[in-house]
Amino acid sequence: MTPRVGERLTGCFSFDKIKPIELVGFSVIITMIKISKKTQYGLRAMVCLAKHYKSKQVCSTKIISKAEGIPFDFLEKIISKLERAKLVTGKKGVQGGYILSKLPKKISAKDIVSVLEENKKPVDCALCGRKKECLTKDVWSKVELSLNKTLNSITLADLIK
């Protein structure tokens, strides 16, 4: 039995028969995994930079903010984190701005999420007192595996095709 997106889960079934990628389709699980605005904006900013990478065009935070509808002050903080992680390079001066530090095909969504998302795991079983006897920890490890696999498989180049 493979549940469909939006289908209510009732009864018992084995997660062993569900491919990891299908776990992301569970509406029950999706509502528990929340990606922050910071990460959403960061990914959008990186896509904007990826669109301009081929022409080696530097983009200012003002341009990115306006093009992507991201609050300017918030974007500056996001870009700063991405620069410290060496995903973007800043150019100073009147014609300054930012450019990707690597080819768009070399930057995955996982790279960006890892820098910006503070909660790295859907569920942190290390914090649970029932870790040893917990029968649900396999669910969360499969969700994490699926999420990481999906984010690793998507590059900025994929997003600007």
Backbone as JSON, one array per atom type, in Angstrom:
{
  "sequence": "MTPRVGERLTGCFSFDKIKPIELVGFSVIITMIKISKKTQYGLRAMVCLAKHYKSKQVCSTKIISKAEGIPFDFLEKIISKLERAKLVTGKKGVQGGYILSKLPKKISAKDIVSVLEENKKPVDCALCGRKKECLTKDVWSKVELSLNKTLNSITLADLIK",
  "N": [[0.84, -1.18, 0.0], [0.7, 2.11, -0.99], [0.5, 5.27, 0.16], [-1.21, 8.18, -1.08], [-0.55, 11.65, -1.88], [-2.04, 13.82, 0.39], [-3.79, 11.9, 1.27], [-5.46, 10.44, 3.99], [-3.91, 8.8, 6.66], [-4.56, 5.7, 7.91], [-4.93, 2.84, 10.02], [-2.55, 0.09, 9.99], [0.6, -0.1, 8.43], [3.52, -1.01, 6.57], [6.5, 0.83, 6.57], [8.64, -0.07, 5.23], [7.94, -0.85, 2.68], [7.64, 1.4, 1.27], [9.12, 3.64, -0.91], [11.9, 5.79, -0.15], [11.66, 8.42, -1.27], [8.93, 8.68, -1.59], [8.0, 9.11, 0.94], [8.12, 11.82, 1.4], [5.84, 12.7, 0.21], [3.77, 12.34, 2.01], [1.17, 13.96, 3.5], [0.91, 14.31, 6.19], [3.52, 14.27, 7.16], [4.72, 16.31, 5.69], [3.51, 18.63, 6.71], [4.79, 18.85, 9.1], [7.42, 19.44, 8.58], [8.98, 22.34, 8.26], [10.25, 24.78, 6.29], [12.23, 27.58, 6.78], [11.51, 31.11, 6.25], [13.83, 32.51, 5.77], [15.46, 30.58, 4.54], [13.9, 29.98, 2.29], [13.9, 32.5, 0.99], [16.66, 32.74, 0.63], [17.23, 30.67, -1.18], [15.78, 31.6, -3.37], [17.18, 33.98, -3.89], [19.66, 32.93, -4.6], [18.95, 31.56, -6.93], [18.32, 33.73, -8.52], [20.88, 34.89, -8.75], [22.1, 32.79, -10.1], [20.85, 32.9, -12.58], [22.12, 35.07, -13.69], [24.72, 34.28, -13.86], [26.06, 33.15, -16.11], [26.55, 35.33, -17.81], [28.35, 36.62, -16.29], [27.46, 38.68, -14.76], [27.29, 40.88, -12.08], [25.19, 41.11, -9.26], [23.48, 43.41, -7.31], [22.39, 43.6, -3.88], [20.17, 45.17, -3.73], [19.01, 45.0, -6.29], [18.45, 42.23, -6.37], [16.69, 42.04, -4.21], [14.52, 43.61, -5.09], [13.81, 42.27, -7.5], [13.11, 39.73, -6.56], [11.33, 40.19, -4.53], [12.1, 40.28, -1.86], [12.59, 41.32, 1.46], [14.86, 43.97, 1.87], [16.77, 44.44, 4.07], [16.68, 41.98, 5.38], [17.54, 40.3, 3.34], [20.21, 41.15, 3.05], [21.38, 40.07, 5.37], [21.03, 37.36, 4.86], [22.5, 36.99, 2.49], [25.01, 37.6, 3.48], [25.5, 35.38, 5.16], [25.59, 33.4, 3.19], [27.8, 34.25, 1.79], [29.84, 33.96, 3.72], [29.83, 31.22, 3.81], [30.99, 30.68, 1.47], [29.5, 30.41, -0.88], [28.66, 32.5, -2.4], [30.29, 35.33, -3.88], [31.39, 38.5, -2.99], [31.57, 41.68, -4.58], [33.13, 44.7, -4.27], [32.42, 48.27, -4.36], [31.12, 50.86, -6.62], [29.91, 49.57, -8.78], [29.38, 47.23, -7.55], [28.36, 44.09, -6.03], [26.98, 40.81, -5.96], [28.04, 37.51, -6.91], [27.78, 34.12, -7.94], [29.93, 31.76, -6.35], [30.66, 29.41, -7.46], [30.04, 27.26, -10.31], [26.61, 27.12, -11.36], [25.7, 24.47, -11.6], [27.17, 23.19, -9.72], [26.24, 23.84, -7.24], [24.06, 22.75, -4.89], [20.61, 22.5, -3.81], [20.66, 21.54, -1.25], [23.14, 22.46, -0.3], [22.59, 25.16, 0.08], [20.37, 25.14, 1.82], [21.56, 23.89, 4.02], [23.29, 25.88, 4.95], [21.56, 27.95, 5.68], [19.35, 26.99, 7.14], [18.38, 26.56, 10.4], [17.39, 24.46, 11.95], [18.44, 21.46, 11.37], [17.53, 18.84, 11.15], [14.55, 16.92, 10.61], [13.39, 15.68, 12.85], [14.94, 15.47, 15.95], [16.24, 12.87, 17.26], [18.16, 12.46, 19.17], [17.61, 14.09, 21.28], [15.55, 12.95, 22.58], [14.24, 11.11, 25.29], [13.41, 8.54, 24.94], [14.85, 7.24, 23.05], [16.18, 4.7, 22.71], [14.15, 2.71, 22.93], [12.28, 3.54, 21.11], [9.91, 3.13, 18.59], [9.4, 4.59, 16.37], [11.55, 5.95, 15.33], [12.78, 5.11, 12.97], [11.09, 6.03, 11.0], [11.56, 8.8, 11.02], [14.26, 8.87, 10.38], [14.19, 7.89, 7.79], [12.67, 9.87, 6.54], [14.4, 12.05, 6.83], [16.59, 11.09, 5.31], [15.39, 10.9, 2.79], [14.68, 13.58, 2.32], [17.22, 14.83, 2.34], [18.4, 13.48, 0.18], [16.77, 14.34, -1.93], [17.16, 17.17, -1.85], [19.91, 17.25, -2.38], [19.91, 16.36, -4.98], [18.99, 18.38, -6.59], [20.1, 21.09, -8.39], [21.24, 24.53, -8.73], [21.47, 25.01, -11.44], [19.56, 23.25, -12.47], [17.25, 24.52, -11.63], [17.13, 26.85, -13.1], [16.67, 26.16, -15.7]],
  "CA": [[0.0, 0.0, 0.0], [1.44, 3.36, -1.04], [-0.42, 6.4, 0.32], [-1.11, 9.29, -2.01], [-0.49, 12.97, -1.24], [-3.33, 14.27, 0.9], [-4.58, 10.78, 1.77], [-5.39, 10.29, 5.44], [-3.3, 7.53, 7.0], [-5.26, 4.96, 8.95], [-4.52, 1.44, 10.09], [-1.12, -0.19, 10.08], [1.27, -0.48, 7.21], [4.97, -1.06, 6.73], [7.26, 1.85, 5.88], [9.66, -0.75, 4.43], [7.47, -1.01, 1.32], [7.54, 2.73, 0.66], [10.41, 4.19, -1.31], [12.17, 6.99, 0.64], [11.17, 9.65, -1.88], [7.48, 8.74, -1.41], [7.71, 9.6, 2.29], [7.94, 13.26, 1.34], [4.48, 12.92, -0.24], [2.8, 12.25, 3.09], [0.75, 15.29, 3.97], [1.14, 14.33, 7.63], [4.92, 14.58, 7.39], [5.02, 17.6, 5.1], [3.1, 19.72, 7.58], [5.71, 18.92, 10.23], [8.7, 19.95, 8.13], [8.77, 23.72, 7.83], [11.45, 25.47, 5.86], [12.11, 28.97, 7.2], [11.49, 32.18, 5.23], [15.23, 32.81, 5.48], [15.93, 29.58, 3.57], [13.15, 30.19, 1.05], [14.45, 33.71, 0.36], [18.03, 32.44, 0.24], [17.2, 29.87, -2.4], [15.34, 32.49, -4.45], [18.29, 34.88, -4.19], [20.68, 32.15, -5.31], [18.43, 31.32, -8.28], [18.5, 35.02, -9.21], [22.3, 34.98, -9.08], [22.39, 31.74, -11.09], [20.35, 33.39, -13.87], [23.08, 36.05, -14.2], [26.08, 33.73, -13.76], [26.67, 32.92, -17.42], [27.02, 36.61, -18.34], [29.27, 37.15, -15.27], [26.87, 39.91, -14.25], [27.22, 41.02, -10.63], [23.88, 41.62, -8.85], [23.45, 44.04, -6.0], [21.28, 43.13, -3.03], [19.01, 46.0, -4.07], [18.42, 44.39, -7.49], [17.88, 40.92, -5.99], [15.55, 42.34, -3.34], [13.41, 44.08, -5.92], [13.43, 41.22, -8.46], [12.55, 38.56, -5.88], [10.37, 40.58, -3.5], [12.67, 39.91, -0.55], [12.94, 42.53, 2.23], [16.28, 44.3, 1.67], [17.59, 44.22, 5.27], [16.72, 40.54, 5.62], [18.37, 39.74, 2.27], [21.62, 41.42, 3.36], [21.81, 39.08, 6.37], [21.06, 36.06, 4.18], [23.66, 37.01, 1.57], [26.2, 37.57, 4.32], [25.71, 33.97, 5.54], [25.97, 32.66, 1.98], [29.18, 34.65, 1.47], [30.72, 33.3, 4.7], [29.87, 29.8, 3.43], [31.69, 30.64, 0.18], [28.6, 30.09, -1.98], [28.66, 33.71, -3.22], [31.44, 36.21, -3.73], [31.02, 39.9, -3.07], [32.43, 42.63, -5.3], [32.93, 46.03, -3.67], [32.47, 49.43, -5.24], [29.89, 51.39, -7.19], [29.34, 48.51, -9.61], [29.5, 46.02, -6.74], [27.23, 43.18, -5.85], [27.33, 39.43, -5.67], [28.04, 36.53, -7.98], [28.0, 32.78, -7.4], [31.35, 31.38, -6.23], [30.86, 28.19, -8.25], [29.06, 27.06, -11.37], [25.29, 26.76, -10.85], [25.53, 23.02, -11.53], [27.96, 22.71, -8.57], [25.59, 24.26, -6.0], [22.78, 22.06, -4.71], [19.66, 23.07, -2.85], [21.14, 21.1, 0.06], [24.2, 23.38, 0.11], [21.97, 26.41, 0.52], [19.56, 24.83, 3.01], [22.48, 23.6, 5.13], [23.84, 27.14, 5.46], [20.55, 28.87, 6.19], [18.34, 26.39, 8.01], [18.92, 26.32, 11.74], [16.98, 23.12, 12.36], [18.95, 20.62, 10.28], [16.86, 17.55, 11.11], [13.1, 16.99, 10.83], [13.2, 15.3, 14.25], [16.23, 15.16, 16.54], [16.03, 11.75, 18.18], [19.16, 12.53, 20.24], [17.03, 14.84, 22.39], [14.43, 12.18, 23.14], [14.58, 10.15, 26.33], [12.95, 7.21, 24.55], [15.59, 6.9, 21.83], [16.51, 3.28, 22.58], [12.97, 1.86, 22.75], [11.34, 4.2, 20.2], [9.59, 2.38, 17.38], [9.15, 5.5, 15.25], [12.76, 6.65, 14.88], [13.07, 4.74, 11.58], [10.3, 6.93, 10.14], [12.23, 10.09, 10.93], [15.53, 8.73, 9.66], [13.85, 7.76, 6.36], [12.26, 11.21, 6.09], [15.63, 12.84, 6.71], [17.34, 10.55, 4.18], [14.68, 11.29, 1.57], [14.81, 15.02, 2.18], [18.61, 15.11, 1.95], [18.61, 12.95, -1.17], [16.08, 15.22, -2.85], [17.85, 18.46, -1.88], [21.21, 17.03, -3.04], [19.72, 16.06, -6.4], [18.54, 19.58, -7.3], [21.12, 22.14, -8.42], [20.77, 25.82, -9.26], [21.34, 24.86, -12.91], [18.26, 22.61, -12.7], [16.18, 25.46, -11.33], [17.07, 27.94, -14.09], [16.47, 25.61, -17.05]],
  "C": [[0.89, 1.24, 0.0], [0.44, 4.51, -0.93], [-0.17, 7.48, -0.72], [-1.06, 10.6, -1.23], [-1.9, 13.37, -0.83], [-4.19, 13.16, 1.47], [-4.38, 10.66, 3.28], [-4.85, 8.89, 5.76], [-4.06, 6.89, 8.15], [-4.77, 3.52, 8.93], [-3.03, 1.3, 10.2], [-0.58, -0.53, 8.7], [2.77, -0.39, 7.45], [5.63, 0.05, 5.92], [8.33, 1.22, 4.99], [9.25, -0.85, 2.97], [7.36, 0.32, 0.58], [8.94, 3.21, 0.33], [10.64, 5.49, -0.53], [11.58, 8.27, 0.05], [9.66, 9.8, -1.69], [7.1, 9.25, -0.02], [7.46, 11.1, 2.29], [6.5, 13.59, 0.94], [3.44, 12.84, 0.86], [2.44, 13.64, 3.58], [1.0, 15.41, 5.47], [2.56, 14.78, 7.93], [5.26, 15.96, 6.85], [4.63, 18.74, 6.03], [4.03, 19.87, 8.78], [7.06, 19.52, 9.84], [8.45, 21.35, 7.57], [10.12, 24.34, 7.51], [11.24, 26.95, 6.16], [12.06, 29.93, 6.01], [12.92, 32.51, 4.81], [15.75, 31.86, 4.4], [15.2, 29.74, 2.24], [13.68, 31.4, 0.28], [15.87, 33.46, -0.14], [18.09, 31.65, -1.05], [16.77, 30.73, -3.58], [16.45, 33.46, -4.86], [19.38, 34.16, -4.99], [20.24, 31.82, -6.73], [18.59, 32.59, -9.11], [19.96, 35.19, -9.64], [22.69, 33.97, -10.16], [21.95, 32.18, -12.49], [21.36, 34.35, -14.52], [24.51, 35.52, -14.27], [26.77, 33.64, -15.11], [27.25, 34.21, -18.01], [28.02, 37.29, -17.39], [28.78, 38.49, -14.7], [26.76, 39.86, -12.73], [25.86, 41.62, -10.29], [23.96, 42.21, -7.46], [22.29, 43.47, -5.18], [20.01, 43.93, -3.32], [18.27, 45.4, -5.28], [17.74, 43.07, -7.15], [16.62, 41.13, -5.16], [14.32, 42.72, -4.15], [12.9, 42.97, -6.85], [12.7, 40.06, -7.78], [11.54, 38.9, -4.79], [10.81, 40.17, -2.1], [13.0, 41.2, 0.2], [14.46, 42.75, 2.23], [17.16, 43.98, 2.88], [17.75, 42.73, 5.57], [17.64, 39.87, 4.59], [19.86, 39.98, 2.54], [22.17, 40.42, 4.36], [21.96, 37.7, 5.74], [22.29, 35.97, 3.29], [24.96, 36.94, 2.35], [26.52, 36.13, 4.75], [26.18, 33.15, 4.34], [27.41, 33.0, 1.56], [30.17, 33.99, 2.43], [30.87, 31.81, 4.39], [30.53, 29.58, 2.07], [30.81, 30.15, -0.98], [28.45, 31.28, -2.93], [29.92, 34.5, -2.92], [30.97, 37.64, -3.91], [32.05, 40.73, -3.81], [32.11, 44.01, -4.75], [32.94, 47.12, -4.74], [31.11, 49.82, -5.79], [29.17, 50.34, -8.03], [29.35, 47.16, -8.87], [28.21, 45.22, -6.64], [27.75, 41.8, -5.55], [27.24, 38.57, -6.91], [28.25, 35.16, -7.32], [29.49, 32.47, -7.37], [31.69, 30.15, -7.06], [29.85, 28.17, -9.39], [27.71, 26.69, -10.76], [25.07, 25.24, -10.72], [26.31, 22.4, -10.36], [27.36, 23.11, -7.22], [24.22, 23.61, -5.9], [21.89, 22.82, -3.75], [20.09, 22.71, -1.43], [22.24, 22.02, 0.59], [23.61, 24.65, 0.72], [21.17, 26.2, 1.8], [20.46, 24.59, 4.22], [23.06, 24.85, 5.76], [22.77, 27.94, 6.21], [19.56, 28.28, 7.2], [18.96, 26.04, 9.36], [18.57, 24.93, 12.26], [17.33, 22.16, 11.23], [18.22, 19.29, 10.12], [15.35, 17.72, 11.31], [12.74, 16.67, 12.29], [14.57, 14.92, 14.8], [16.04, 14.11, 17.63], [17.04, 11.77, 19.34], [18.61, 13.24, 21.48], [15.93, 14.07, 23.13], [14.92, 11.17, 24.18], [14.2, 8.72, 25.98], [13.71, 6.67, 23.33], [15.8, 5.39, 21.64], [15.28, 2.4, 22.31], [11.95, 2.43, 21.76], [11.15, 3.38, 18.92], [9.39, 3.28, 16.17], [10.41, 6.17, 14.71], [13.13, 6.3, 13.44], [12.29, 5.62, 10.61], [11.08, 8.21, 9.93], [13.57, 9.98, 10.22], [15.28, 8.58, 8.16], [13.4, 9.09, 5.78], [13.5, 12.07, 5.87], [16.46, 12.39, 5.5], [16.71, 11.0, 2.86], [14.83, 12.78, 1.29], [16.21, 15.4, 1.71], [18.91, 14.66, 0.53], [17.98, 13.88, -2.21], [16.8, 16.56, -2.98], [19.21, 18.36, -2.57], [21.06, 16.85, -4.54], [19.33, 17.27, -7.24], [19.64, 20.65, -7.23], [20.5, 23.45, -8.91], [20.6, 25.76, -10.77], [20.01, 24.21, -13.26], [17.12, 23.62, -12.58], [16.07, 26.59, -12.36], [16.89, 27.44, -15.52], [15.24, 26.21, -17.7]]
}
